[in-house]
Amino acid sequence: QLGIKMSYNASEHRRANIERVISRLEMILEQIAETPDMRLEEIELASEAEKRQLLETFNDTKAEYPKDQTIHTLFEEQADRTPEAVAVVFESVQMTYGELNA
């Protein structure tokens, strides 16, 4: 029998996030218990529902846009409307629409 004890700082982590980590760990341990000779790369890290959410729900981003305008024209219009809004983020660097347009 295997026992795992987890503790966390409640002021730094939301309970829902910790419950998700525990659920993921349970899923991984169940797979290992059912198939002890399973290779590490074969372990499923996301449930079918999570995969569906990642691949379908989160990617359902289609939006109507004017097809008679160029991308750079649409971008410039967005920059004019919201110059201070963050347009891109990479690691710890972010740029606004206004900065990118300049």
C-alpha positions as CSV (number, residue, x, y, z in Angstrom):
1,Q,0.0,0.0,0.0
2,L,1.2,3.5,-0.9
3,G,0.4,6.6,1.1
4,I,1.1,10.2,0.0
5,K,0.8,13.2,2.2
6,M,0.6,16.6,0.7
7,S,0.7,20.0,2.3
8,Y,0.5,23.5,0.8
9,N,0.4,27.1,1.7
10,A,-3.3,28.1,1.4
11,S,-2.4,31.8,1.1
12,E,-0.3,31.0,-2.1
13,H,-2.5,28.4,-3.8
14,R,-6.2,28.1,-4.5
15,R,-7.9,25.0,-3.3
16,A,-9.3,24.2,-6.7
17,N,-5.8,24.2,-8.2
18,I,-4.5,21.8,-5.4
19,E,-7.5,19.5,-6.0
20,R,-6.6,19.5,-9.7
21,V,-3.0,18.5,-8.9
22,I,-4.2,15.7,-6.6
23,S,-6.7,14.5,-9.2
24,R,-3.9,14.4,-11.8
25,L,-1.6,12.5,-9.5
26,E,-4.3,10.0,-8.7
27,M,-4.9,9.5,-12.5
28,I,-1.1,8.9,-13.0
29,L,-0.8,6.5,-10.1
30,E,-3.8,4.5,-11.2
31,Q,-2.3,4.1,-14.7
32,I,1.0,2.9,-13.2
33,A,-0.8,0.5,-10.9
34,E,-2.9,-1.0,-13.7
35,T,0.1,-1.3,-16.1
36,P,3.4,-1.4,-14.1
37,D,5.5,-2.0,-17.2
38,M,4.1,1.2,-18.9
39,R,6.7,3.5,-20.3
40,L,6.7,7.0,-18.9
41,E,5.9,8.6,-22.3
42,E,2.7,6.4,-22.4
43,I,1.2,7.9,-19.2
44,E,-1.8,10.1,-19.9
45,L,-1.5,13.4,-18.2
46,A,-4.9,14.7,-19.0
47,S,-8.3,13.1,-18.8
48,E,-10.5,12.8,-21.9
49,A,-12.6,15.7,-20.7
50,E,-9.5,17.9,-20.2
51,K,-8.2,16.9,-23.7
52,R,-11.5,17.9,-25.2
53,Q,-11.5,21.2,-23.4
54,L,-7.9,22.0,-24.5
55,L,-8.3,20.9,-28.1
56,E,-11.9,21.9,-28.8
57,T,-13.4,24.3,-26.3
58,F,-10.3,26.6,-25.8
59,N,-9.6,26.5,-29.6
60,D,-13.1,27.6,-30.5
61,T,-12.0,31.1,-31.2
62,K,-13.4,31.8,-34.6
63,A,-14.6,35.3,-35.1
64,E,-16.1,37.3,-37.9
65,Y,-13.9,40.0,-39.3
66,P,-14.0,42.3,-42.3
67,K,-12.7,40.2,-45.2
68,D,-12.1,43.3,-47.4
69,Q,-9.4,44.7,-45.1
70,T,-5.7,43.7,-44.7
71,I,-4.4,42.3,-41.4
72,H,-2.2,45.3,-40.9
73,T,-5.1,47.7,-41.4
74,L,-7.2,45.7,-38.8
75,F,-4.2,45.8,-36.4
76,E,-3.8,49.5,-36.8
77,E,-7.5,50.1,-36.1
78,Q,-7.2,48.0,-32.9
79,A,-4.1,50.0,-31.9
80,D,-6.1,53.2,-32.4
81,R,-9.0,51.9,-30.3
82,T,-6.9,50.4,-27.4
83,P,-3.3,51.6,-27.6
84,E,-2.6,50.8,-23.9
85,A,-4.0,47.3,-24.1
86,V,-1.5,44.4,-23.9
87,A,-1.1,42.9,-27.4
88,V,1.6,40.3,-26.9
89,V,3.4,38.6,-24.0
90,F,6.6,36.6,-24.1
91,E,8.0,35.4,-20.9
92,S,8.2,38.5,-18.7
93,V,8.0,41.0,-21.5
94,Q,4.8,42.5,-22.7
95,M,4.0,45.1,-25.4
96,T,0.9,47.2,-26.0
97,Y,-0.9,47.7,-29.3
98,G,0.4,51.2,-29.4
99,E,4.0,50.1,-28.8
100,L,3.8,47.5,-31.5
101,N,2.1,49.8,-34.0
102,A,4.8,52.4,-33.4
